[in-house]
Amino acid sequence: MIITQNQPGVAHLVISRTDKKNALTRDMYQALAEGVSKAAADTSVHAIVLSGDGGVFTAGNDLDDFRARATDKNPKPSAGLAFIEALMVCDTPIIAAVEGLAIGIGTTLLLHCDSVIAGRSARFKTAFVDLGLVPEAASTVTMPLHLGSRRTADLLLMGDTLNGEEARECGLVSHVVDDGLAVDEALAQADALAAKPREALRATKLLIKAPWREAVSEALERERSVFADRLRSEDCRAALARMGKG
């Protein structure tokens, strides 16, 4: 489920499925997309905070959801990408607080946030190729922009794992704090933004993102098609079978 914990000027969305390390289901993606869109339209909200419950950000997409989509003859549009699109068009500043695991889309969604606060022992990993898949969330464009092409290859091809400090050094994370303090720091940043003029914040974010928005949108569509094909491939089905039931 997605828990909303709003405070003056700030919309705080919490991913809460602790028994599955906050793995994201279709319903959870839809709730996140709706939460972001609602906050962006609310003139009292100056900042949005995303975090995970139980000391984990998210273990990524629920594997049982992948298995169902891999065999669905009439697949529905990706709810995960609908959430990413909500992030992409959101002109309200977004701050992510990462503790513990940030796997797959748990890492790539951060590339659409304006600030990322991580605990020192946070773990970032994108294992798409290991699952027989390709990257998503427009990360084939946004990751090189943030990290450079060499570090992007380390993460997307090799599947390297980064800790909080390594993620900060390469530009994936804005600030590193002691474990357990990421949410507090993110909310402090959000409070600081809440004291600033909302429309000036939104206009500035729009100007920052404007040069890349078209390229990011095009990447999302390229990846969407290839990802769907790979999800139905024998490579992917075999990888999902090896990993057992979630």
N, C-alpha and C positions, 0 to 999 in steps of 0.2 A: 504494500500500500504506500501511498504518498501522503505524508502528514504536513499540513500547513501550519506554520507557527509564525504568524505575522506580528510585527511590532510597528510602532509609528514610522512611516516612511519606508519600511522594509518588508518585502515578501520573502519568507524563508520556507523552502520546499525541502522536505526530508525524505529520502528513500528509506523505507523501513520494511525489510523482509529478512530479518536477521537469521532465520533458520536456514536460508539459502544464500547467505552472504550478500544480501541485497541484490541478487540477480534479477534482471528486469524482464517483466512479462509484457504482453501486449497492453493489458489494462493499465499497467504502471506507466508505460510510455504515453498512453493517451492522457492519463492524469497529469503527468509532467508537462506535456504540450499544452493542455488546457490551463494549468497553473501558471506557466510562463506567459501565455497569451493574455490571460486575465490580469496578471500583474502589470504587463506592458501597457494595457489599456486603462489602468487605474491611475488617475492623475495624482493620487496621494502617495504612490509608490515611486521612490527615487532609485531603489536598488533591489536586486533579487539575489538571494543566497541559495545555493544548492549544496546539500550535504547528505551524508549517509548515517544511518543509525547503527549503534552497537560497535563503534570503532572501525567500521568498514565503509568505504565510499560505495563501490559496487563491483561485484564479480563479473559484470558484463551481461550480455544477453543470456536469458535462460536457455539452457541447452535443449530442454524438452520442446521449447518453442521452435528452435532451429529444426529439430527432428520432425515436428509437425509440418513446418513450412517446406521441408525438403521433399515430402511425399504428397503435398496438397496439389491436386490437379487444377484447382481454381484458387490460387493464392491471393490473399487480400493484400492491398498496398501495405508497405512496411510501416508499422506504427513507430518503430525506432527512428526512421528517417523523417516521419512527420514531426517528431519531437525535435530532431536536429534542425529542421526547417523553421520551427518556432523559435529556436535559439538564433538562427541566422537572421531572421527579420526583426528581432527584438532590439529596439534602440535604447531600452533601459539597461544600465550597466548590470552585468551579471558577475557574481563572485562565487567561486567554488571552494569548498572546504574539504580537503581530502585527507582522510585517515585510513590506514590499512590499504586494502586492495583497490586498485583502479584498473580493471582489466577490460580489454577490447574497447567497446563504446564508452566505458568508464574513463578511458584515456582520451579517445578522439573527441568526445563532447567537450573536453576542457579547452580544445583549440578554438571553440566558439565563445568562450568566457573571457571576460575582460581582466580578471585577476584570479589567480589560483593560489590558495594557501594550503600548504601540505605539512603534515607531520613528518618528522625526520625518518621514521621507518615505513612511510607509505611506499607502496610498490606499484609501479606503472608498467603494464605489459600489453602488447597488441599481438596476439597469437593467431591472426587471421590465416596466414599461410599454413600453419600447423594444422588447421582445421580444413584445409583444402579450399579456403575462401580467399577473398581479396579485401583490402581495406575499404571502409565505408565512411560516412559522415563528412565527405569531401576532404578527408585527411591526406589524400595524395596531393592536394594543393596547400591546405592549411599547415600541415606538418613541415614541409620544406620552408614555408614562410617563417615559421617560428624557430625551427631547429636547424635548417640547412639540409641539403640533399644527403650528405654523408651520414649524419645522425639519423635522418629519416630512414635510410636503408638499414641501419642497425636495428631500428625498432620494427619496421614493417616487413623487412625481408628476413633478418636474422631472429627477430622476436626477442631482442634483448630486454632485460628487466632493469628498470631504473629505481633507485631509492629517492627519497625526497631531495637530498642535496644534489645528486646527479641530475635530477629533473630540473632543478633550479639552474644549475650550471649551463644546461643546454637550451634553456628558454621555455620549457614546458610549464614550469612553475614560477610564480612571481616571488613568493616568500616561503621560507621554511621556518617552522616553529617546533618546539618540543611536542612530542606525542601527546594527544589529548587536548591541545590548545588551538587546533586549526579552526574549529567552529567559532570560538570566542574571537579570534583575530579577524575572521571573515565578517562577523557581525559588527565588530568595531569599525572595520572599513566601511561597511554598509551604513552605519550610523553617521560616519563622516560625510558620506555621499548624501545622506538624507538631509543634511544641513545646507546643501548647495542647491542652486536653482535647477529645478528638474529639466526644464526645456533646454537650458544651456548644456546640461549633461548629455541629454539625448542628441542634441545637434552635434556636439563634439564627437560622440561615439559614431554617429552616422558619417561624419567626415573622415574619421579614421578608417572605417570599414569600406567606404565608397570605392576606392581604387581596386579592391579585391572581390567585391560582391559578385560581379558577373562571372569571374573565373571560378569562384567557389561554387556558385550555382551550377555551372557547367560540369564541374568535377563531380558534384553530387549525382547528377543524372548519368554520367558515364559509369560511375561506380555502381549505381543502382542496378543497371542492366547486367553488368558482368557479375555482380554479387549474386543476383537471382539465378543466373546460369550455374555459377559455381556451387550454390547451395543444393542444387539438384544433381550435382556430379557424383560419380562413384567415389572420388577422392574424399569428398565431404561426408558422404554417408558412412564410409568406412571409418573415418576419423571419429565421427559422432558415436558410432557403435563401439569403438575401442574405449571411449571415455565412460561408457556405461550410462545407466539412467540417473537423472538428476534427482 
